[in-house]
């Protein structure tokens, strides 16, 4: 029999979260690049925002603040996320785990998506058996990206696996592919790989919905008001500048190393999240 806490909230309880301990696992997306509330300060991102919202709701309902840890480190492939981060997370006995990874794998042409799915499912089984409810995520739709759109077919196959894994093990799914506003470049940082603060904010709202909770903003999924089309010459200039300033340095780093060096998790221990205004950095 599965632990009842591993199930998402019922339809009659869409505001107060049932979880007391949340650990976020992953790569740069969950680390929060490049959402930096203070210039030069630490990154925040959707998982930190989600933790703040869950904690605030718990406190408003007369419960203890959420305890939260974030093990995400930029540049990681799926394997170290599930083989290194997950065991450390389960040692903390969380009742909610976000397990989001694989984006860096998708950038490698020889990636075995089916093998990734098997590894991900094994990790979900481990977490569920330990009594954690698991939040997974699909990959984003990269149809508009010069760099990433060649991975679109692989990502779509991986997404199908994610939905199937979630169904088999009663996990929740953060549907990044389906967030319409993320097709707008205003949601992306200058590197066109990581989200802006507004992008992370939309993802945090989507995570609430994925967990069966009511969003703070009912309009969170509405696309931005369209901008006039960019003239072709200006678009070409912007693309050249992006390739020079972001694509070439990124590709050079990837050729020189395969895993991040000297990076540590920003929040490696469970600690209570301060009751802060919506969107504030977890305390």
PyMOL commands that set and color helices and strands:
alter all, ss='L'
color gray80, all
select helices_A, chain A and resi 4-6+28-31+46-60+78-91+103-106+113-129+149-169+180-183+185-187+197-210+232-256
alter helices_A, ss='H'
color red, helices_A
select strands_A, chain A and resi 21-26+67-70+96-100+133-137+172-174+267-272
alter strands_A, ss='S'
color yellow, strands_A
deselect
rebuild
show_as cartoon
